[in-house]
Protein backbone atom coordinates (compact mmCIF):
# COMPACT_ATOMS: atom_id res chain seq x y z
CA UNK A 1 0.00 0.00 0.00
CA UNK A 2 0.90 3.63 -0.30
CA UNK A 3 -0.19 6.22 2.26
CA UNK A 4 0.06 9.87 1.26
CA UNK A 5 -0.76 13.08 3.03
CA UNK A 6 -2.24 16.02 1.17
CA UNK A 7 1.05 17.81 0.41
CA UNK A 8 2.45 14.82 -1.48
CA UNK A 9 -0.79 13.23 -2.62
CA UNK A 10 -2.42 16.08 -4.52
CA UNK A 11 0.56 16.44 -6.92
CA UNK A 12 0.48 12.66 -7.49
CA UNK A 13 -3.19 12.84 -8.52
CA UNK A 14 -2.35 15.76 -10.83
CA UNK A 15 0.37 13.59 -12.40
CA UNK A 16 -2.07 10.70 -12.92
CA UNK A 17 -4.59 13.08 -14.53
CA UNK A 18 -1.86 14.46 -16.82
CA UNK A 19 -0.89 10.91 -17.81
CA UNK A 20 -4.51 10.20 -18.71
CA UNK A 21 -4.62 13.36 -20.84
CA UNK A 22 -1.45 12.27 -22.66
CA UNK A 23 -2.84 8.77 -23.24
CA UNK A 24 -6.09 10.29 -24.55
CA UNK A 25 -4.19 12.55 -26.99
CA UNK A 26 -2.29 9.52 -28.27
CA UNK A 27 -5.52 7.57 -28.78
CA UNK A 28 -4.96 5.16 -25.91
CA UNK A 29 -7.30 3.77 -23.31
CA UNK A 30 -7.32 6.25 -20.40
CA UNK A 31 -8.91 3.76 -18.01
CA UNK A 32 -5.62 1.83 -18.03
CA UNK A 33 -3.86 4.65 -16.15
CA UNK A 34 -4.32 3.75 -12.48
CA UNK A 35 -2.21 3.19 -9.40
CA UNK A 36 -0.95 -0.40 -9.44
CA UNK A 37 -1.20 -0.75 -5.67
CA UNK A 38 -3.81 0.59 -3.22
CA UNK A 39 -3.28 4.26 -2.39
CA UNK A 40 -4.87 6.21 0.46
CA UNK A 41 -4.62 9.99 0.48
CA UNK A 42 -5.30 11.46 3.93
CA UNK A 43 -6.06 15.18 3.93
CA UNK A 44 -4.60 16.03 7.32
CA UNK A 45 -2.65 19.28 7.05
CA UNK A 46 -5.16 21.66 5.54
CA UNK A 47 -7.68 22.73 8.17
CA UNK A 48 -6.99 26.24 9.45
CA UNK A 49 -8.04 27.14 12.99
CA UNK A 50 -10.57 29.96 12.77
CA UNK A 51 -12.83 28.67 15.55
CA UNK A 52 -11.67 27.19 18.84
CA UNK A 53 -12.75 26.61 22.40
CA UNK A 54 -16.14 25.02 21.75
CA UNK A 55 -17.53 21.66 20.70
CA UNK A 56 -18.41 22.85 17.18
CA UNK A 57 -14.93 24.23 16.38
CA UNK A 58 -13.75 21.22 14.34
CA UNK A 59 -17.01 21.10 12.39
CA UNK A 60 -16.88 24.84 11.63
CA UNK A 61 -13.19 24.80 10.69
CA UNK A 62 -13.74 21.81 8.39
CA UNK A 63 -16.75 23.48 6.75
CA UNK A 64 -14.67 26.61 6.09
CA UNK A 65 -11.83 24.49 4.67
CA UNK A 66 -14.20 22.74 2.26
CA UNK A 67 -15.65 26.08 1.18
CA UNK A 68 -12.29 27.83 0.73
CA UNK A 69 -10.77 24.96 -1.24
CA UNK A 70 -13.83 23.67 -3.08
CA UNK A 71 -11.98 23.25 -6.40
CA UNK A 72 -9.25 21.17 -4.76
CA UNK A 73 -11.76 18.83 -3.13
CA UNK A 74 -13.85 18.55 -6.29
CA UNK A 75 -10.68 17.46 -8.11
CA UNK A 76 -9.86 14.89 -5.43
CA UNK A 77 -13.45 13.56 -5.51
CA UNK A 78 -13.07 13.17 -9.27
CA UNK A 79 -9.77 11.33 -8.74
CA UNK A 80 -11.32 8.95 -6.23
CA UNK A 81 -14.06 8.08 -8.73
CA UNK A 82 -11.78 7.99 -11.78
CA UNK A 83 -8.89 5.86 -10.49
CA UNK A 84 -9.01 2.31 -9.21
CA UNK A 85 -7.17 1.54 -5.97
CA UNK A 86 -7.38 5.17 -4.82
CA UNK A 87 -9.21 6.50 -1.74
CA UNK A 88 -9.35 9.96 -0.22
CA UNK A 89 -9.80 10.42 3.53
CA UNK A 90 -11.38 13.87 4.02
CA UNK A 91 -10.11 16.69 6.24
CA UNK A 92 -11.08 16.54 9.88
CA UNK A 93 -10.72 12.75 10.09
CA UNK A 94 -7.29 12.73 11.72
CA UNK A 95 -3.58 12.73 11.01
CA UNK A 96 -2.40 10.25 8.41
CA UNK A 97 -0.35 7.85 10.53
CA UNK A 98 -3.10 7.60 13.17
CA UNK A 99 -5.82 7.12 10.52
CA UNK A 100 -3.63 4.40 9.03
CA UNK A 101 -3.23 2.57 12.33
CA UNK A 102 -6.89 2.85 13.36
CA UNK A 103 -8.80 2.49 10.07
CA UNK A 104 -6.77 1.60 6.99
CA UNK A 105 -4.15 -0.99 7.94
CA UNK A 106 -4.71 -4.70 8.42
CA UNK A 107 -2.27 -7.16 9.95
CA UNK A 108 -2.96 -9.62 7.14
CA UNK A 109 -4.43 -8.97 3.69
CA UNK A 110 -5.92 -11.64 1.47
CA UNK A 111 -7.00 -11.98 -2.14
CA UNK A 112 -8.06 -14.66 -4.55
CA UNK A 113 -5.65 -15.42 -7.40
CA UNK A 114 -6.06 -18.31 -9.83
CA UNK A 115 -8.46 -20.14 -7.51
CA UNK A 116 -5.99 -19.85 -4.63
CA UNK A 117 -6.55 -17.71 -1.55
CA UNK A 118 -3.36 -15.77 -0.85
CA UNK A 119 -2.61 -14.23 2.55
CA UNK A 120 0.19 -11.71 3.02
CA UNK A 121 1.32 -9.20 5.66
CA UNK A 122 0.55 -5.52 5.40
CA UNK A 123 3.35 -3.51 3.85
CA UNK A 124 3.32 0.23 3.45
CA UNK A 125 5.21 3.05 1.80
CA UNK A 126 4.38 6.29 3.60
CA UNK A 127 5.18 9.81 2.46
CA UNK A 128 5.44 11.40 5.87
CA UNK A 129 8.31 11.03 8.30
CA UNK A 130 6.52 8.89 10.88
CA UNK A 131 4.08 6.56 9.18
CA UNK A 132 4.10 3.20 10.89
CA UNK A 133 2.97 -0.24 9.86
CA UNK A 134 0.82 -2.56 11.91
ZIURUR-V164018 format. One record per residue. BURIAL is 1 if it has 24 or more other ideal C-beta (glycine too) atoms within 12 Angstrom, else 0. Layout:
# ZIURUR-V164018
BURIAL + BURIAL
This chain:
# ZIURUR-V164018
1 + 1 + 1 + 1 + 1 + 1 + 0 + 1 + 1 + 1 + 0 + 1 + 1 + 0 + 0 + 1 + 1 + 0 + 0 + 1 + 0 + 0 + 0 + 0 + 0 + 0 + 0 + 0 + 0 + 0 + 0 + 0 + 1 + 0 + 1 + 0 + 0 + 1 + 1 + 1 + 1 + 1 + 1 + 1 + 0 + 1 + 1 + 0 + 0 + 0 + 0 + 0 + 0 + 0 + 0 + 0 + 0 + 0 + 0 + 0 + 0 + 1 + 0 + 0 + 1 + 1 + 0 + 0 + 0 + 0 + 0 + 1 + 1 + 0 + 1 + 1 + 0 + 0 + 1 + 1 + 0 + 0 + 1 + 0 + 0 + 1 + 1 + 1 + 1 + 1 + 1 + 1 + 1 + 0 + 1 + 1 + 1 + 0 + 1 + 1 + 0 + 0 + 0 + 1 + 1 + 0 + 0 + 0 + 0 + 0 + 0 + 0 + 0 + 0 + 0 + 0 + 0 + 0 + 0 + 0 + 0 + 0 + 0 + 1 + 0 + 1 + 1 + 1 + 0 + 0 + 1 + 0 + 0 + 0
